[in-house]
Amino acid sequence: MVEIDEKQAFSIIQKAKETGKIKIGANEVTKALERGQAKLVVAANDVSPAEIVAHFPGLCSEMNVVYTQAGSKAELGSLVQIKSTTALAVVDAGSAKKELDTLIKELSADNKEEVKEEAAPAEETKEE
């Protein structure tokens, strides 16, 4: 599986903040996901209680959105010039569009390979 590098996610967020559009905070990220606007979701590793962002992986999977956990709340906040935040969503990547599109293609190609592997029939062993 293709892993999303923390530096890569931070780079996309920073470029999107400058030239595109992002949503900040768990509630705003959830709304962006439900409305089909989010392209990339990044949640902090140190969210407490974890239930605040626990629904993101399932919702992102359902909406075919790239999801990762990276950095701390303070690190995510510093990317967008605030004290801290639990999550960020890239709605418009701006100048990071090419970088984000490449990441999405890599992940979707990898997911298709995983589905093919799962669909392949396993050899059955019969006991006599």
N, C-alpha and C positions, 0 to 999 in steps of 0.2 A: 504494500500500500504506500502511496505517496504521502509523506509527512509534510505538513506545513511548517516551514521554518519560522521561528519567532521573529527573526530579523526581517524575513520576507513579509510577514503579516504587518509588522510595525511600519515597514517602508510603504506598503500600500495604504495603510491608514493615514500616515503623514502626508502623502501626496494627495489623497482624497480630501483631507482636511483643508489643504491649501487651494486645490483647484476643483474639487467636486463637492460632494455632500455626504455627511455622516450623521448618524443618530447616536445619541449618548445616553446611557443608562438602561437598565433592564426593561423598564416599561416602554420606552421609546423603541428599543430593539425588538421587543415582542410585537408592538404595533406594526413596525416595518416588515417583520416576517409575515404576519397575518395578512398584510395588504399586498404581499408579493413584491415589495420594493427592495429588500435587502439582497445584496450580492455576496457579502462576506460578513460573518459574525465572529467576533473575538470576545471571549469572556476571561476575566481575571482568574488566576489560579487560587487566590486567597479569599474568595467570596465566602462570607459567613452570615447567616446559614446558607449552606449550599443549595437549598431549595429555591433560592432566588433565581438561579440560572439553570436549575436541573431540567427544565422543559426545553431548553435550547437545542440539545442534540437531536431529539425526536422531531421537533418542529422544523429544524434545518433540513433534516433528512427528508421529511415529507414535502418540503417546499424546494428541494434540490438546491440548497444554499450551502456554500462552504462554511464549515464551523471549526473553530479551534479554541483551545484555552492557552493563553500565553501571558506571561508577566504577572505582576501584582496590580492591585487596584491603583496604587500610586503611579506605577509605570504607565498604565493605560491613560490615567488622568493627565500625566505630563505630556503625552502625545497630543492632547487636545487642549492644552493650557488650562486645565482645572486641577483641583487638589487630588481627587480620585474618582474613579467610576468602576462599576462592576462589569460593564459590557459596552461594546461599540459595534455598530453596524455600518458598513459601507453601502450607501444607497446609490451614489453616483461616484465612480472611481476617478473621474477627471483625468489627469495626466497619467494615472496608474492603470488606466483601462487595459492597455496591452498586457501589462504584468498580471493583472487579475484574470483576464481572459485566458492567458497561458496556463495559469494555475488551475482554473476551472476545467480546461481541456485535459490537463494531466490527470486530475482527479476523476473526471468522468470516464476517461479511457481506462484507468486503473479499476474503477468500479465495474465496468463492463467485463473486464478480465476475471474479476472475482465472481461475478454472476455466472460466467461460462464455466468456471471451475466447479461451482456448486451444482450447476445443471448437469454436468457430466455424470453418467451413471457409475456408481461404485460397484466394484466386483463383489459379487455375493458369494459367501462361503456356505456350503450346504453340509450339514452334519447328517451322516447316515446311520 
